[in-house]
């Protein structure tokens, strides 16, 4: 057997779940392989011990990404899943995901920035987009959105076009020899005439009808 | 320009000074590029040798708003970028003109989402809009010709530009 085919076989059958100590292994809710990618599921109570084990005992030295999934309206026990993508870059390199189930009532998780430094920005982005709070992260500011932004835009119940944040700026206009700030006036292309309104869709449908 | 306001009306001196000043202004525009997306690539092509905006007297690209009189907004402007753009506009000395280049800067383009300004003209003055996604360099040159037309018809003693 060549080293290459061994590596392929290992990727197919290997699971970091097998090396977990028995009490933790019993806490793995689900183990899914899809498209050759392994995903382990656990509850929020087991997130920290599992990640500590993967970092210190199994050598997963690189946290590729922290993100989340909002399952609002789906048939799920918990609304959120926080996803950690872990990678081992040294010998027996391997990558898998840990999905942590998180309830809507208390969207809090302990931070893991002391295990991987890359968790700082990953947790900031996840907080920015989903409003999930990572307890212990010393710098949980917004990463992408403006710092005074009120909402969490990747939540399923957040409207695509926001809640009026796009109109929050003053209108900067020259008046005489100085520049003054005014309230922005009505703006027909963004209010009621956006490209995704039902009226626009109806208009396009009517215009594209054969005459 | 105190002298012209004293004379008033359309005297010979006033119109001649006006046309000379405007001729100078419109053939020596100093653009400030505000490129945030793919329109900026077309703008760079317009500035470079093949399309060569210097043939129309606007080749001195200034990356400081203090030294520019033509702001070219080319690209998407997000919520976070709009205060920056307003600040840059206010930092430019009078007289100044603004080109809104491309669909995104003019109306948000296809990005009708929570983070994108649906047209910068809601929050600052725009003189010329350039349609296209992104517009070709010829379109930007056409917009420059329009700006030159506007500058040429301007009266610097009209009080519009802080004079």
Interface residues (C-beta under 8 A of the other chain):
Chain A: X145 X146 X149 X151 X153 X158 X159 X160 X161 X162 X163 X165 X166 X167 X168 X169 X170 X171 X172 X173 X174 X176 X177 X178 X179 X184 X185 X187 X189 X190 X194 X195 X196
Chain B: X79 X80 X82 X83 X86 X89 X90 X94 X107 X108 X110 X112 X113 X114 X115 X116 X117 X118 X119 X122 X123 X124 X125 X159 X160 X161 X162 X163
